[in-house]
Amino acid sequence: MNADKTIGIFDSGMGGLSVLHRAMKDMPTADFIYYADEEHVPYGEKTKETVRGYMKDIFRFFEERNVSAVIVACNTATSTLSADFRASFPFHVIGMEPAVKLALDTYGKEKKVLVAATPITVKGEKLKKLIDKYDTGGNVDSVALPELVRFAEKGNFGSEEVYNYIEKALEGYDKKKYSSLVLGCTHFNYFKPLYKRIFGDIHLLDGNKGTVSRCISLTGQLHGEGKVEYFISGKTPSQANMEKIQKSLKRLEEVYDIN
């Protein structure tokens, strides 16, 4: 694996695999290091200061490996990034952004837009500013679905337990009013069939394509060996970890075309 042709991708757990999955399709000759911070998942219910502390250690890990860029495949972690933090490392830093503008531009004239994310993202200043910037007509609502992170980490992607959780969380929302659901957490991509079952004819959008496109614009199409190296909180994955990763990637391939 050639370091200067390598992209680092990290998340608190298995959610960022949805970004890696997209990146492997759009950057097939690049090499990747995927870092899942399983020791500290979930990030979405922790303080910003705590998340920043985790990120410093992870960025140093990538710095030691001389990567070309790091994709912060976590909306929660992205919301804690500052310009000074980004500038303190010698590689490109690409964060996630919920696809609010895309949803409004594409489907906002039909009905309203619902953004689903973790509590720290929903309550955060970054999402508020994003909505204020593009939502001139009050057409965007948001909902926190923290338990979906835990379900994703357990590989529980389509059970009635998950379905009932989402339904209960949306009890106060008129689902017929929404044209699109913005997946503001990378862990949420695993549950696309359930969203379709609950909402019916709704468009699903995430920030993965835009994030990978931004990475390509900064690094170009890197020509390495097309390999992926995995780490779990800085350590080599166990067999159980690798089985979990492969199960997650299999699910992402199954739901990839559900939009």
Secondary structure, 3 states (H helix, E strand, C coil): CCHHHEEEEEECCCCCHHHHHHHHHHCCCCEEEEEECHHHCCCCCCCHHHHHHHHHHHHHHHHHCCCCEEEECCHHHHCCCCHHHHHCCCCEEECCCCCHHHHHHHHCCCCEEEEEECHHHHHCHHHHHHHHHHCCCCCEEEEECCHHHHHHHCCCCCCHHHHHHHHHHCCCCCHHHEEEEEECCHHHHHHHHHHHHHHCCCEEEECHHHHHHHHHHHHCCCCCCCCEEEEECCECCCHHHHHHHHHHHHHHHHHCCCC
